[in-house]
Amino acid sequence: MNSQIRKLYVALTIMVLALMLAMTYHSFIDAPNLNANDRNRRVTDAYWGKERGKIVAGDVVLAQSVPNGTGTNVRYQRSYPEGAKYAHITGYFPAAVQGQVTEMEKEVGPILSGQSDALWIQRLQDLFIGSQPQGGNVSLTINPKVQDACVAALQGKNGAAVALNPTTGEILGMCSSPSFDPNTLSSPDGKQVLSTYEALRNDPSKPLLNRAISELYPPGSTFKIVTAAALLSSGQIQPDTVVDAPDSLPLPGSNKALVNYMGESCGNGKVPFHYAFAQSCNTPFGQLGMNLGGEPLKKQAEAFGFGVVPEIPMTGAASQFPLPEAPSFLANAAIGQQSVRATPLQMAMVASAVANGGLVMQPYLVNQELSSDFQVIKQFAPKEAGRAVTPEVAGAIRTMMQEVVQSGSGKAAALPGISVAGKTGTAETGIGAGKDQWFVGFAPAESPRIAVAVVIEDPQGVLGTGGVTAAPLARGILQAGVN
C-alpha cells in the first residue's frame, strides 16, 4: 500500500469514527436537549400525534384532547370544557408553542402523554396489539361543588380562595381571580397563542398569577391564630386569662403606638383572652407578642408550615415570618403585619391544623393516576406534615374561633344549624390605603369536613373589614363543603 492510499485510508477511517461518535452523541447523550428544543418540530408533531389523557374532578372533565381540524401537522389540540373556572389548576397546553405548558398539564405531563414508567404495561399492550398509543388520565381531589362556590365567591373581585379537607389535606377547591380561558392558549395557531399570552402577561390585574399558592399577602388578624397557639402552648396564657387591652399601646423605641381597628376600645381595658381573640383586638396581642418573644412566634409559624415551599404538586411560594428585629416590629408581627406574609393556601393549612386537632396534613391535588381506560394505577394517600400544637391547645383555639362567628367579628360566616369556627383579618398592605380582607375557618366545628381561606384585595381601602367582605364569601364555600 503506497503512502497516498494509506493516508486516504486513515482519513476515511477517522471520518467514519467521527460520524459514529457524532451519531452516538446526538442519539443518546444529547437526545434530551434536542427533544426539549422549542424549534424541534419533529418532537412537537410527534407529541401531538397521539391523544393526550384527561384531567377530571369526579365526573367533570377539566381537560381533554380533541381532534384538530385545521389541516396542520398537529392532530390534536387541548380543550378545557370548564374554561376559566379551573384555569389555575389545569394550566394550559398549547399545540403551537412547545415549552409553554403550565400547572397540572405540566406536573402530571408524563402520565397524560403516556410516557410515565407507571404506564409501561399499557405501552407493552399497545405494542403487541398494534393500537395507537394513548396517554393516561388523572383524577383530582377537587370537589366541583366547592370549586363552583369558590368561583362564585370571587366573581368580579381580585383575590383567591382555597378549601381543604382538614383530616386528609385534599384540596377541595382552589381559585384565583381574575382568571383566564385556557382554551385561548391552546390553539394550533402559534401567532394567536403568543399574542393572547402577551396580552394576559401584560394585564395589570395579573390573570395568569395563581394567587392561591403564589401570591404572598399580609395575613393581618388571621395570624392571631398562630400567635394564640404560641401563647397557649407556652402555658403563660389560658383562654380565660384576663389581659390588658388598652386603647393605645406605645411601641418601645418608637414614637408610634399600636391601636385597635378604627381606634375602637377593646372592652373596658381588661378582657379575657378569648374575648380579645373573638373581637380581634390588636393591643393585647401586640403586648402579649412582645412578652412572648420573636423566637417562639417564629417557631410556631414554622410548625404550621411557614417557610416551606408547597408542592401540591405545583410549586407555590413559601410563607414568611422573618424574625422581628425590634420589639415594635414584634408587636406588629404578632397581629400579622410588619414583614409577615402568607399565601391563602398557608392560611387554609393553619385553619385545617386547628380543625384536625393540631396535626398539619400535607395539601395535595392529585387523587389518582389512571390508565387510558380509567383503571387505577396509583392512589395517592394523605400524608402528615407535622404537629403544630397539642390536641388540647387546638381544642381551645377551636372554641375561641367558634366565638368569633357566634358573637365576634365573623358573624357573617355563620351557617344555620351548623357550628362554624373562624377568624377575620383586615391587613394593611403598606401601599397607600390598600388593605387585604381575610376570613379563615372550618365547619362543622365539632367534626370538620372543610377548612377555607378567602382573601380579597382592596387596593383603595374602601371595602371595610374581613368580617364584612370575606366572611360572607367564605360562608358560601363552607356551605358547599358541608352539604
C-alpha positions in Angstrom: 0.0 0.0 0.0 1.6 3.3 -1.1 1.6 6.3 1.2 -1.2 8.2 -0.6 -3.6 5.2 -0.3 -2.6 4.8 3.3 -3.2 8.4 4.1 -6.6 8.3 2.4 -7.5 5.1 4.3 -6.6 6.8 7.6 -8.5 9.9 6.8 -11.6 7.9 5.8 -11.3 5.8 9.0 -11.2 8.9 11.1 -14.2 10.4 9.3 -16.2 7.2 9.8 -15.3 7.1 13.5 -16.1 10.8 13.9 -19.5 10.3 12.2 -20.2 7.3 14.5 -19.3 9.3 17.6 -21.4 12.2 16.5 -24.4 10.0 15.9 -23.9 8.3 19.2 -23.6 11.6 21.0 -26.8 13.2 19.4 -28.8 9.9 19.6 -28.1 9.2 23.3 -26.2 11.8 25.2 -27.7 15.0 23.7 -31.1 13.5 23.0 -32.8 15.1 26.0 -31.6 18.6 24.9 -32.7 18.0 21.3 -36.1 16.8 22.5 -36.5 19.8 24.7 -35.6 22.3 21.9 -38.6 24.5 21.1 -37.6 24.6 17.4 -37.7 20.8 17.1 -40.9 20.4 15.1 -40.5 16.6 14.9 -40.8 16.4 18.7 -43.8 18.8 18.7 -45.6 17.0 15.9 -44.9 13.6 17.5 -46.1 14.9 20.8 -49.4 15.9 19.3 -49.7 12.9 17.0 -51.4 10.9 19.8 -54.2 11.7 22.1 -53.2 13.2 25.5 -55.1 11.9 28.6 -57.9 13.7 30.5 -57.8 15.6 33.8 -61.0 15.0 35.7 -62.6 16.0 39.0 -65.3 13.5 39.9 -67.4 13.2 36.8 -66.4 16.7 35.5 -63.8 16.7 32.6 -61.4 19.6 33.1 -59.0 19.0 30.2 -59.1 16.7 27.2 -57.6 16.3 23.7 -59.9 16.8 20.7 -59.1 16.3 17.0 -57.7 19.4 15.3 -59.4 20.1 12.1 -57.1 22.9 10.8 -55.2 20.6 8.5 -51.8 21.2 10.2 -49.4 18.6 11.4 -51.0 18.9 14.8 -53.5 16.0 15.1 -54.9 17.1 18.5 -55.4 20.2 20.5 -56.3 20.6 24.1 -59.8 21.6 25.2 -60.9 22.9 28.6 -64.7 22.4 28.8 -65.0 24.4 32.1 -63.0 27.3 30.7 -61.7 29.8 33.3 -63.2 28.0 36.3 -60.3 25.6 36.6 -57.6 27.6 34.7 -55.2 28.0 37.6 -55.5 24.3 38.3 -55.2 22.7 34.9 -53.0 25.4 33.3 -52.8 25.1 29.5 -51.0 23.1 26.8 -50.6 25.0 23.6 -50.2 22.9 20.4 -48.3 25.6 18.7 -45.7 26.6 21.3 -43.7 23.8 22.9 -42.5 24.6 26.4 -45.4 26.8 27.4 -47.0 24.0 29.5 -48.2 25.1 32.9 -49.8 23.9 36.2 -51.2 20.4 36.2 -50.7 19.9 32.5 -47.0 20.2 33.2 -46.8 18.5 36.6 -48.6 15.3 35.5 -47.4 15.5 31.9 -45.7 12.1 31.9 -49.0 10.4 32.8 -51.1 12.4 30.3 -48.6 11.9 27.5 -48.3 8.2 28.2 -44.5 8.4 28.9 -44.7 7.6 32.6 -43.0 4.5 33.8 -46.2 3.6 35.6 -47.8 3.1 32.2 -45.3 0.5 30.9 -47.8 -2.3 30.9 -50.2 -0.3 28.8 -47.4 0.7 26.4 -46.5 -3.0 26.1 -50.1 -4.0 25.4 -50.4 -1.2 22.8 -47.2 -2.5 21.1 -48.4 -6.2 20.9 -52.0 -5.4 19.7 -50.8 -2.6 17.4 -53.1 0.0 18.8 -52.4 3.8 18.8 -50.5 4.7 22.0 -52.6 6.8 24.4 -51.9 8.8 27.4 -53.2 8.1 30.9 -55.7 10.1 32.9 -55.5 12.0 36.2 -58.3 12.4 38.8 -58.0 15.4 41.1 -59.2 15.9 44.7 -61.3 18.9 43.7 -65.0 18.8 44.7 -66.8 20.5 41.8 -69.5 21.9 44.1 -66.8 23.5 46.3 -65.0 24.8 43.3 -68.2 26.4 41.9 -68.7 28.1 45.3 -65.1 29.4 45.2 -65.5 30.9 41.8 -68.9 32.4 42.6 -67.4 34.0 45.8 -64.6 35.7 43.8 -66.8 36.8 40.9 -65.8 40.4 39.9 -63.1 40.6 42.7 -59.3 40.3 42.9 -58.3 37.6 45.3 -58.1 33.9 46.0 -59.8 31.1 47.9 -58.6 27.7 49.0 -60.7 24.9 50.6 -59.1 21.8 52.2 -60.3 18.6 53.8 -58.7 19.1 57.2 -58.3 15.5 58.0 -56.6 14.4 54.8 -55.1 17.6 53.2 -57.1 17.1 50.0 -57.6 20.3 48.1 -61.4 20.6 47.6 -61.4 23.9 45.8 -58.8 26.4 44.7 -59.4 29.5 42.6 -57.7 32.8 41.8 -59.4 35.9 40.4 -59.2 37.3 37.8 -58.8 34.2 35.8 -58.4 33.4 32.0 -59.7 31.0 29.5 -57.0 28.3 28.8 -58.8 27.5 25.5 -57.4 30.7 24.1 -53.9 29.5 24.8 -54.3 26.0 23.3 -54.8 26.9 19.7 -52.6 25.4 16.9 -52.2 29.0 15.7 -48.8 30.0 17.2 -49.2 33.7 16.4 -52.6 33.8 18.1 -51.4 31.9 21.2 -48.4 34.2 21.6 -50.5 37.4 21.1 -53.0 36.2 23.7 -50.3 35.2 26.1 -48.6 38.6 25.8 -51.9 40.4 26.4 -52.5 38.3 29.5 -48.9 38.7 30.8 -49.1 42.4 30.5 -52.5 42.8 32.1 -52.1 44.8 35.3 -54.7 42.6 37.1 -52.3 39.6 36.6 -54.8 36.9 35.5 -52.1 34.4 34.9 -50.9 34.5 38.5 -52.2 31.8 40.8 -52.8 34.0 43.8 -53.9 30.9 45.9 -50.4 29.5 46.1 -48.0 32.0 44.7 -49.1 35.4 46.0 -47.9 36.5 49.4 -50.3 38.7 51.4 -50.0 40.2 54.9 -52.4 37.9 56.8 -53.5 40.5 59.3 -55.6 39.3 62.2 -56.0 35.8 60.8 -52.4 35.3 62.0 -53.6 35.8 65.6 -54.5 32.1 65.4 -50.7 31.4 65.2 -50.0 33.9 67.9 -52.7 32.4 70.1 -51.2 29.0 69.5 -47.8 30.1 70.6 -49.2 31.8 73.7 -51.4 28.9 74.8 -48.6 26.4 74.1 -46.2 28.4 76.3 -48.5 28.0 79.3 -48.4 31.7 80.0 -52.0 32.3 78.8 -55.3 30.4 79.1 -58.5 31.4 77.2 -59.9 32.9 80.4 -56.8 34.8 81.4 -57.6 38.5 81.8 -55.2 40.6 79.8 -54.6 44.3 79.4 -56.4 45.8 76.4 -55.6 49.5 76.2 -57.0 51.7 73.5 -53.4 52.6 72.5 -50.2 50.6 73.0 -47.0 52.7 72.9 -44.3 50.8 70.9 -40.8 50.6 72.5 -38.1 52.5 70.7 -40.7 54.2 68.5 -42.8 57.4 68.6 -45.7 55.3 67.3 -48.5 53.4 69.0 -50.5 50.3 68.1 -54.3 50.8 68.2 -57.3 48.7 67.6 -59.2 48.8 64.3 -60.5 52.3 63.7 -59.3 53.3 67.2 -62.0 51.3 68.9 -61.9 50.2 72.5 -61.5 46.6 73.5 -63.9 46.0 76.3 -63.2 48.1 79.3 -59.4 47.9 79.0 -59.1 44.5 80.7 -60.7 41.5 79.0 -60.4 37.7 78.9 -58.0 36.5 76.2 -60.8 34.7 74.4 -62.7 38.0 74.1 -59.7 39.8 72.7 -59.4 37.0 70.1 -63.1 37.0 69.2 -63.2 40.8 68.8 -59.9 40.8 67.1 -58.3 43.4 69.4 -54.8 44.5 68.4 -53.3 46.0 71.5 -53.5 42.9 73.8 -52.0 40.7 71.0 -49.2 43.3 70.4 -48.2 43.3 74.1 -48.5 39.6 74.5 -46.4 39.1 71.4 -43.7 41.3 72.8 -43.8 39.5 76.1 -43.5 36.1 74.4 -40.6 37.0 72.1 -39.8 36.5 68.4 -38.3 33.1 68.5 -41.3 31.3 69.9 -43.6 33.0 67.4 -41.3 32.1 64.5 -41.1 28.5 65.7 -44.9 28.3 66.0 -45.4 29.8 62.5 -42.9 27.2 61.0 -44.8 24.4 62.8 -47.9 25.5 60.8 -45.9 25.4 57.6 -44.4 28.8 57.2 -41.0 28.7 55.4 -41.8 25.6 53.5 -42.3 25.7 49.7 -45.6 23.9 49.0 -45.7 21.3 46.2 -49.2 20.2 45.5 -47.7 19.1 43.0 -47.5 22.7 41.5 -44.8 24.7 43.4 -46.0 27.7 45.2 -44.4 30.4 47.4 -43.2 29.8 50.9 -45.0 31.9 53.5 -42.7 34.1 55.6 -42.2 35.1 59.2 -38.9 36.9 59.4 -37.6 37.2 63.0 -38.5 40.8 64.0 -35.5 43.0 64.7 -37.2 45.2 67.4 -40.0 45.0 69.9 -42.1 47.4 68.0 -41.7 45.2 64.9 -42.6 42.1 67.0 -45.9 43.8 68.2 -47.0 44.3 64.6 -45.8 40.9 63.6 -48.0 39.3 66.3 -51.0 40.7 64.6 -50.0 39.6 61.1 -48.4 42.8 59.9 -44.8 44.0 59.6 -43.0 41.6 57.3 -45.3 38.6 57.9 -46.6 37.2 54.5 -48.7 34.2 53.8 -50.5 32.6 50.8 -54.1 31.7 51.0 -53.1 28.0 50.9 -50.9 28.5 54.0 -53.7 30.2 56.0 -56.1 27.4 54.9 -53.5 25.0 56.4 -53.5 26.9 59.6 -57.3 26.6 59.9 -57.1 22.9 58.9 -54.5 22.2 61.6 -56.7 23.6 64.3 -59.7 21.7 62.9 -57.6 18.5 62.8 -56.6 18.5 66.5 -53.2 20.3 65.8 -52.0 17.9 63.1 -50.9 19.5 59.9 -51.7 17.5 56.8 -49.7 17.9 53.5 -52.1 19.5 51.0 -52.4 17.6 47.7 -54.3 17.9 44.4 -53.9 14.6 42.6 -56.2 11.8 43.8 -55.4 9.1 41.3 -53.3 8.3 38.3 -55.3 6.2 35.8 -54.7 4.2 32.6 -56.3 5.2 29.3 -59.3 3.1 30.2 -59.5 4.7 33.7 -58.1 1.8 35.6 -56.4 2.9 38.8 -52.6 2.9 38.5 -51.8 4.8 41.6 -53.9 6.0 44.5 -52.5 9.0 46.5 -52.8 8.9 50.3 -52.9 11.6 53.0 -49.5 12.5 54.5 -48.8 14.1 57.8 -46.6 17.2 57.6 -46.1 17.6 61.3 -47.8 18.7 64.5 -48.4 22.4 65.1 -50.0 22.2 68.6 -51.3 19.7 71.0 -54.9 18.5 70.8 -55.7 20.4 73.9 -54.4 23.7 72.5 -56.1 23.0 69.2 -59.4 22.5 71.1 -59.0 25.8 73.0 -58.4 27.7 69.7 -61.3 25.9 68.1 -63.6 27.1 70.9 -62.3 30.7 70.5 -62.8 30.5 66.7 -66.4 29.4 67.3 -66.9 32.5 69.5 -65.6 34.7 66.6 -68.5 33.5 64.5 -71.1 33.3 67.2 -70.6 36.8 68.7 -67.4 38.3 67.4 -66.1 39.8 64.2 -67.0 36.9 62.0 -70.8 36.6 62.5 -71.3 37.0 58.7 -69.8 33.5 58.2 -72.5 31.7 60.3 -74.5 28.9 58.8 -78.0 27.9 60.1 -77.9 24.8 62.2 -74.1 24.3 61.7 -71.4 25.5 64.0 -68.7 27.4 62.2 -65.2 28.3 63.6 -63.4 31.2 62.0 -61.1 34.2 62.2 -61.3 37.5 60.4 -58.5 39.7 59.2 -58.1 43.2 57.8 -54.4 43.7 56.8 -52.8 46.9 55.7 -50.7 46.3 52.6 -48.4 49.3 53.0 -49.3 50.7 49.6 -51.4 53.8 50.0 -54.7 53.0 51.8 -54.6 49.4 50.4 -56.0 46.6 52.5 -56.4 42.8 52.2 -59.6 41.4 53.6 -59.4 37.9 55.1 -61.5 35.1 56.6 -60.3 31.6 57.5 -62.3 28.9 59.2 -63.8 25.5 59.1 -67.1 23.6 59.5 -68.8 21.8 61.2 -66.7 23.0 64.1 -67.2 19.7 66.1 -66.4 17.4 63.2 -64.8 19.5 60.4 -65.2 18.4 56.8 -63.9 21.6 55.1 -61.5 24.4 56.0 -61.3 27.5 54.0 -59.2 30.7 53.5 -60.5 33.6 51.5 -58.6 36.9 50.7 -60.0 39.8 48.8 -57.7 42.6 47.6 -58.8 46.1 48.4 -56.3 48.5 47.0 -58.3 51.6 47.8 -59.2 50.5 51.3 -62.9 51.1 50.9 -64.4 47.7 51.4 -64.4 47.7 55.2 -63.2 44.7 57.2 -62.7 41.0 56.6 -65.7 40.3 58.6 -67.8 42.4 56.3 -66.2 41.4 53.0 -64.6 38.0 53.2 -66.7 36.2 55.8 -69.9 36.1 53.8 -68.0 34.8 50.8 -66.4 32.1 52.9 -69.9 31.1 54.2 -70.9 30.1 50.7 -67.8 27.9 50.3 -68.3 26.3 53.7 -72.0 25.6 52.9 -71.0 23.8 49.7 -68.5 21.7 51.6 -70.8 20.5 54.4 -73.8 19.7 52.1 
